[in-house]
Amino acid sequence: MAHLIELHTAGQNQEILFNLDTMVSAERNGDSTAIQTRWGFQNVKESLETIMEKADYVSTKEKVVAPF
């Protein structure tokens, strides 16, 4: 199951769905964050802290088990 979060491109402020499973590393790059993936890189507007919060929310949400 893909772990997707909504981010915004640094250049054109387009909303994208980013697959966290492809992330290799991320580092602050001026006013944007550079994310290195298996296939290249993506600059996004969100800070490292925001990306971590969104990633934590996705992983927490995934652990919820419906009582059947």
MARVEXZA-284658 format. One record per residue: x, y, z of N, C-alpha, C in turn; residue in one letter; residue number from 1. Coordinates in nm, 3 decimals. Layout:
npx:npy:npz:capx:capy:capz:cpx:cpy:cpz:residuo:num
X:Y:Z:X:Y:Z:X:Y:Z:a:NUM
...
***
This chain:
npx:npy:npz:capx:capy:capz:cpx:cpy:cpz:residuo:num
0.084:-0.118:0.000:0.000:0.000:0.000:0.089:0.124:0.000:m:1
0.064:0.215:-0.092:0.143:0.338:-0.103:0.109:0.433:0.012:a:2
0.210:0.504:0.059:0.193:0.605:0.163:0.200:0.741:0.096:h:3
0.084:0.801:0.068:0.075:0.923:-0.010:0.045:1.043:0.079:l:4
0.112:1.156:0.050:0.081:1.282:0.116:0.069:1.390:0.009:i:5
-0.009:1.494:0.039:-0.024:1.607:-0.052:0.086:1.708:-0.025:e:6
0.157:1.748:-0.131:0.261:1.850:-0.123:0.240:1.948:-0.236:l:7
0.318:2.056:-0.237:0.310:2.158:-0.341:0.448:2.179:-0.402:h:8
0.454:2.179:-0.536:0.582:2.200:-0.603:0.634:2.340:-0.571:t:9
0.766:2.351:-0.557:0.827:2.478:-0.521:0.819:2.578:-0.635:a:10
0.830:2.532:-0.758:0.834:2.622:-0.872:0.699:2.680:-0.910:g:11
0.600:2.594:-0.930:0.470:2.639:-0.982:0.357:2.625:-0.882:q:12
0.388:2.584:-0.760:0.289:2.569:-0.653:0.174:2.476:-0.693:n:13
0.205:2.373:-0.771:0.104:2.274:-0.809:0.093:2.169:-0.699:q:14
-0.031:2.129:-0.670:-0.054:2.025:-0.570:-0.019:1.890:-0.632:e:15
0.059:1.811:-0.558:0.096:1.678:-0.605:0.071:1.577:-0.494:i:16
0.050:1.453:-0.532:0.047:1.343:-0.436:0.186:1.281:-0.438:l:17
0.252:1.280:-0.324:0.388:1.229:-0.318:0.388:1.094:-0.248:f:18
0.452:0.996:-0.308:0.461:0.861:-0.252:0.583:0.854:-0.160:n:19
0.560:0.848:-0.031:0.670:0.843:0.066:0.757:0.719:0.053:l:20
0.705:0.614:-0.008:0.780:0.491:-0.024:0.898:0.507:-0.120:d:21
0.897:0.613:-0.203:1.005:0.635:-0.299:1.112:0.730:-0.245:t:22
1.088:0.789:-0.127:1.181:0.889:-0.071:1.310:0.824:-0.021:m:23
1.422:0.883:-0.061:1.553:0.840:-0.013:1.600:0.934:0.097:v:24
1.587:1.067:0.072:1.627:1.167:0.171:1.557:1.298:0.141:s:25
1.562:1.388:0.238:1.505:1.522:0.221:1.592:1.620:0.298:a:26
1.612:1.737:0.238:1.690:1.841:0.307:1.639:1.978:0.267:e:27
1.653:2.071:0.359:1.609:2.208:0.335:1.698:2.270:0.229:r:28
1.638:2.344:0.136:1.711:2.406:0.026:1.658:2.549:0.010:n:29
1.702:2.639:0.095:1.650:2.777:0.092:1.507:2.781:0.140:g:30
1.417:2.829:0.053:1.274:2.838:0.089:1.197:2.712:0.057:d:31
1.263:2.610:0.005:1.196:2.486:-0.031:1.267:2.366:0.032:s:32
1.210:2.250:0.012:1.271:2.125:0.059:1.299:2.039:-0.063:t:33
1.422:1.992:-0.074:1.462:1.904:-0.183:1.445:1.759:-0.137:a:34
1.363:1.685:-0.209:1.338:1.544:-0.176:1.406:1.458:-0.282:i:35
1.498:1.375:-0.238:1.565:1.280:-0.327:1.483:1.152:-0.329:q:36
1.449:1.104:-0.449:1.374:0.979:-0.462:1.461:0.876:-0.533:t:37
1.407:0.758:-0.551:1.480:0.652:-0.622:1.510:0.691:-0.766:r:38
1.428:0.778:-0.824:1.441:0.810:-0.966:1.486:0.953:-0.995:w:39
1.502:1.036:-0.896:1.540:1.175:-0.919:1.514:1.258:-0.796:g:40
1.467:1.382:-0.815:1.437:1.466:-0.701:1.317:1.554:-0.730:f:41
1.259:1.609:-0.623:1.145:1.699:-0.633:1.163:1.809:-0.530:q:42
1.152:1.934:-0.571:1.153:2.047:-0.478:1.010:2.081:-0.441:n:43
0.983:2.092:-0.311:0.849:2.123:-0.264:0.853:2.241:-0.168:v:44
0.739:2.307:-0.152:0.731:2.425:-0.065:0.729:2.390:0.084:k:45
0.677:2.273:0.117:0.661:2.236:0.257:0.796:2.221:0.327:e:46
0.797:2.252:0.456:0.918:2.237:0.537:0.937:2.090:0.575:s:47
1.056:2.059:0.622:1.082:1.923:0.670:0.986:1.886:0.782:l:48
0.959:1.981:0.871:0.869:1.955:0.985:0.728:1.921:0.936:e:49
0.680:1.995:0.836:0.547:1.968:0.782:0.541:1.832:0.715:t:50
0.645:1.798:0.641:0.650:1.667:0.575:0.650:1.556:0.680:i:51
0.726:1.574:0.787:0.729:1.473:0.894:0.592:1.460:0.961:m:52
0.524:1.572:0.985:0.391:1.567:1.046:0.292:1.492:0.956:e:53
0.296:1.522:0.826:0.207:1.453:0.732:0.240:1.305:0.724:k:54
0.368:1.272:0.724:0.410:1.131:0.718:0.366:1.058:0.845:a:55
0.378:1.123:0.960:0.337:1.061:1.086:0.186:1.040:1.088:d:56
0.111:1.135:1.035:-0.034:1.122:1.030:-0.074:1.003:0.943:y:57
-0.007:0.987:0.829:-0.037:0.875:0.738:-0.008:0.743:0.807:v:58
0.106:0.732:0.877:0.141:0.605:0.942:0.050:0.578:1.061:s:59
0.007:0.681:1.134:-0.085:0.663:1.247:-0.223:0.621:1.197:t:60
-0.268:0.685:1.091:-0.398:0.655:1.033:-0.403:0.511:0.984:k:61
-0.290:0.463:0.930:-0.282:0.328:0.877:-0.297:0.222:0.986:e:62
-0.258:0.255:1.109:-0.259:0.158:1.219:-0.397:0.141:1.282:k:63
-0.492:0.226:1.246:-0.625:0.215:1.303:-0.691:0.089:1.250:v:64
-0.744:0.009:1.339:-0.807:-0.117:1.302:-0.957:-0.106:1.332:v:65
-1.036:-0.136:1.233:-1.181:-0.132:1.250:-1.226:-0.252:1.332:a:66
-1.312:-0.230:1.434:-1.361:-0.343:1.517:-1.469:-0.422:1.446:p:67
-1.431:-0.531:1.382:-1.528:-0.616:1.312:-1.556:-0.739:1.393:f:68
***
